[in-house]
Amino acid sequence: MYVRDARNRDEAWLLDHIDSMGLDETAFRSRDYVIAVDEQSNTRAGFGRIRLHTVGKAEICELTSIGVLNGWRGQGVGAHVIERLVDDAETKGFDHVYALTSTHEYLTQFGFEAVSADALPDALRERLEAKREMLDPDAVPMVIETDAFHMPDRLRERFKTAAQRAESESDTEPDPEEMAEDFGIDPDKATYKYDTGR
C-alpha cells in the first residue's frame, strides 16, 4: 500500500467517490488530491486533498475531502492519506494545516487541536460557515503545526498489512468483457481476416 499524487485519469473516479460519500468537491482540481493504492492489485483505497486559500499575499492550507472506500476502512488508509497531505504542505512551506470537520476526534490522534472559529483567518471563517450550512453542520475547526504531526504505531502497522485484510472485501469491480461491438465491428459481417477492401 502506498500514497501517490492523483493523475488526470483519476478525475472521474474521484468525482464518483466524492459524490457517493457526500464530501466537499468545491473548486475541484484532481491535481490537489493524493490517492492510497494497493500495489498488488492496483486498487485505489482512499483519497484526500489540500486546498489553498489566498488571504492578501499569504496562503492558508486546508485539509479536506478525506475519503476511504468500504472494505479499506479501519486499516490506516485515511491516516496515511492525511500524513502525505501534511508532509506535502510542509514541503510547500506551510507551518500550519487547518481542517474543518465533524470527524475532529479522529484528527486529534495525529496532533490536530481545536481552534476557535474567531481565531481562524477570514477565508477559513467564511468557509466554515458555508461548510456548516451546506455539508457538515457539526464541523469543528482544527489546526496542526506541520512538524508536529504524529502517526500512531498501530495505524502504521495496519497500513502495512491492509491489502491482505481487505482483499476479500475490496471495492474492485471486474473489468467488463470487451466485445467486438465496442470497437465498431459487426460480428455477423466481419471476416477477421486482413481485408483491405480491394
Backbone torsions as a table, in degrees:
resi	resn	phi	psi	omega
1	MET	NA	135.4	177.8
2	TYR	-148.0	166.5	178.9
3	VAL	-118.2	129.6	-178.7
4	ARG	-129.6	166.5	173.1
5	ASP	-67.3	145.4	175.1
6	ALA	-69.1	152.5	177.9
7	ARG	-116.0	166.6	179.9
8	ASN	-55.7	-38.9	-177.5
9	ARG	-69.6	-10.4	177.5
10	ASP	-84.5	-8.1	-170.5
11	GLU	-57.9	-50.8	-178.6
12	ALA	-62.5	-42.1	178.7
13	TRP	-60.8	-46.3	178.9
14	LEU	-59.6	-50.0	-178.1
15	LEU	-60.5	-39.0	177.6
16	ASP	-60.3	-47.3	-175.5
17	HIS	-76.8	-32.7	174.7
18	ILE	-61.6	-44.4	179.7
19	ASP	-65.6	-47.7	-176.9
20	SER	-65.9	-27.4	179.1
21	MET	-92.4	-4.0	179.8
22	GLY	68.3	33.8	-179.1
23	LEU	-91.0	172.6	-176.0
24	ASP	-80.9	120.5	176.7
25	GLU	-113.8	18.3	179.1
26	THR	-56.3	133.6	178.8
27	ALA	51.7	45.8	-177.0
28	PHE	-60.1	131.6	169.9
29	ARG	-144.6	118.9	-175.0
30	SER	-59.8	-30.4	-177.8
31	ARG	-68.4	-11.7	176.8
32	ASP	-82.9	-7.5	-173.0
33	TYR	-99.7	156.7	165.7
34	VAL	-121.5	155.4	-176.5
35	ILE	-132.6	133.6	174.1
36	ALA	-86.3	130.4	-174.3
37	VAL	-131.5	137.4	172.1
38	ASP	-82.3	117.5	-174.2
39	GLU	-69.1	-20.5	-179.7
40	GLN	-77.9	-44.6	-176.9
41	SER	-103.1	-9.0	-175.4
42	ASN	62.8	25.0	179.0
43	THR	-81.6	133.0	176.1
44	ARG	-83.7	126.6	-171.1
45	ALA	-109.5	-25.4	-177.6
46	GLY	-168.8	173.2	-175.3
47	PHE	-160.0	167.9	176.2
48	GLY	-170.0	170.6	-171.9
49	ARG	-142.3	149.8	166.1
50	ILE	-109.7	130.2	177.2
51	ARG	-116.7	130.8	-179.3
52	LEU	-99.5	137.9	177.0
53	HIS	-119.6	134.1	179.1
54	THR	-94.8	127.2	176.8
55	VAL	-126.0	103.6	-173.8
56	GLY	63.8	-122.6	178.2
57	LYS	-96.9	-4.0	-177.5
58	ALA	-98.4	162.0	174.6
59	GLU	-121.2	147.3	178.7
60	ILE	-119.2	141.8	-174.7
61	CYS	-108.0	124.8	178.7
62	GLU	-119.8	132.9	174.3
63	LEU	-90.9	126.9	-175.5
64	THR	-152.1	169.9	174.9
65	SER	53.6	50.7	176.1
66	ILE	-86.9	125.6	179.6
67	GLY	-140.6	141.6	176.1
68	VAL	-126.5	131.0	-176.4
69	LEU	-72.9	152.1	175.2
70	ASN	-54.8	142.7	-178.1
71	GLY	92.2	-17.3	179.6
72	TRP	-116.2	-2.8	-177.5
73	ARG	-73.0	150.8	179.3
74	GLY	76.2	16.5	-176.2
75	GLN	-123.4	16.5	176.2
76	GLY	84.7	5.1	-178.3
77	VAL	-65.7	-50.4	179.0
78	GLY	-60.0	-39.3	179.9
79	ALA	-61.2	-41.1	-178.6
80	HIS	-75.7	-29.8	172.2
81	VAL	-63.2	-46.2	179.6
82	ILE	-63.1	-43.1	178.6
83	GLU	-58.3	-45.4	-179.4
84	ARG	-62.8	-41.5	-179.7
85	LEU	-65.5	-42.2	178.6
86	VAL	-65.5	-41.6	176.5
87	ASP	-60.5	-43.4	179.0
88	ASP	-62.1	-40.9	178.9
89	ALA	-62.9	-42.7	178.8
90	GLU	-63.6	-41.4	178.1
91	THR	-60.4	-34.7	179.8
92	LYS	-81.3	1.4	174.7
93	GLY	96.2	11.1	178.9
94	PHE	-85.6	136.0	177.0
95	ASP	-89.6	-24.1	-177.2
96	HIS	-132.8	149.1	171.9
97	VAL	-126.9	134.5	178.8
98	TYR	-105.0	156.3	171.8
99	ALA	-143.0	141.9	179.2
100	LEU	-122.8	98.4	-170.6
101	THR	-154.3	153.9	174.0
102	SER	-84.1	-9.8	177.2
103	THR	-92.9	38.1	-176.1
104	HIS	-62.2	-30.7	-179.6
105	GLU	-64.4	-35.0	177.2
106	TYR	-62.4	-41.8	-176.7
107	LEU	-70.1	-24.8	-177.4
108	THR	-63.3	-27.5	-179.3
109	GLN	-66.7	-16.3	179.4
110	PHE	-98.4	-6.0	-179.3
111	GLY	110.7	0.6	174.9
112	PHE	-66.6	144.3	177.9
113	GLU	-127.5	147.8	176.9
114	ALA	-68.0	146.6	177.7
115	VAL	-134.6	147.2	179.6
116	SER	-67.8	143.4	177.4
117	ALA	-58.6	-33.4	-180.0
118	ASP	-67.8	-24.1	-178.9
119	ALA	-87.4	-5.2	179.8
120	LEU	-74.4	149.1	170.3
121	PRO	-60.1	153.0	-174.6
122	ASP	-51.4	-45.4	-177.1
123	ALA	-60.3	-38.4	-179.8
124	LEU	-77.7	-30.3	176.6
125	ARG	-63.5	-43.7	177.4
126	GLU	-65.8	-39.7	178.9
127	ARG	-64.9	-39.7	177.9
128	LEU	-60.2	-45.0	179.4
129	GLU	-61.8	-44.8	-179.7
130	ALA	-65.1	-40.6	-178.7
131	LYS	-66.4	-41.4	177.8
132	ARG	-64.0	-35.6	-178.1
133	GLU	-75.1	-38.2	-171.6
134	MET	-99.9	-36.8	-168.5
135	LEU	-126.7	-42.8	-167.3
136	ASP	-139.8	83.0	-174.1
137	PRO	-59.9	-21.7	-178.3
138	ASP	-101.8	16.4	-178.1
139	ALA	-59.1	136.4	179.5
140	VAL	-120.0	134.9	177.0
141	PRO	-75.6	132.8	180.0
142	MET	-128.4	156.6	177.9
143	VAL	-147.7	151.3	174.2
144	ILE	-142.7	144.4	168.8
145	GLU	-77.2	132.0	-172.7
146	THR	-57.8	-33.5	-179.2
147	ASP	-83.4	0.4	179.6
148	ALA	-100.3	0.6	-179.5
149	PHE	-61.5	136.7	179.9
150	HIS	-133.5	126.5	176.4
151	MET	-96.0	116.0	176.7
152	PRO	-59.8	139.1	-177.4
153	ASP	-56.2	-38.8	-177.7
154	ARG	-60.7	-35.8	179.9
155	LEU	-75.1	-33.7	177.5
156	ARG	-65.7	-41.1	179.4
157	GLU	-67.2	-41.3	179.0
158	ARG	-60.5	-39.9	-177.6
159	PHE	-65.4	-36.5	-179.1
160	LYS	-62.4	-33.4	-176.2
161	THR	-111.8	16.1	-176.8
162	ALA	-59.7	-38.4	-175.6
163	ALA	-62.3	-42.8	-179.4
164	GLN	-64.8	-41.4	-177.0
165	ARG	-73.1	-30.8	-175.7
166	ALA	-92.2	-6.9	-172.7
167	GLU	-53.7	-43.9	-176.3
168	SER	-78.1	-19.0	-176.4
169	GLU	-110.8	5.3	-169.3
170	SER	-61.7	159.9	-174.1
171	ASP	-88.1	19.0	-175.8
172	THR	-81.2	149.2	174.0
173	GLU	-118.4	142.6	178.6
174	PRO	-64.7	147.8	176.2
175	ASP	-64.4	137.4	178.9
176	PRO	-66.6	147.2	178.9
177	GLU	-68.1	133.2	179.3
178	GLU	-80.6	132.4	-179.0
179	MET	-110.0	157.9	179.5
180	ALA	-56.8	-37.0	-178.7
181	GLU	-62.0	-27.2	179.2
182	ASP	-63.2	-22.1	-177.8
183	PHE	-107.8	12.4	178.5
184	GLY	77.2	23.7	-178.9
185	ILE	-103.8	131.3	174.6
186	ASP	-88.7	107.4	-174.4
187	PRO	-64.7	-20.2	179.5
188	ASP	-78.8	-23.6	-176.4
189	LYS	-109.1	-20.0	-175.0
190	ALA	-71.2	139.3	177.7
191	THR	-97.6	-15.5	-178.6
192	TYR	59.0	27.0	174.0
193	LYS	-111.7	169.9	179.0
194	TYR	-77.5	81.3	-178.7
195	ASP	-99.5	114.7	-179.7
196	THR	-90.9	0.6	178.2
197	GLY	81.1	10.1	-179.0
198	ARG	-99.2	NA	NA
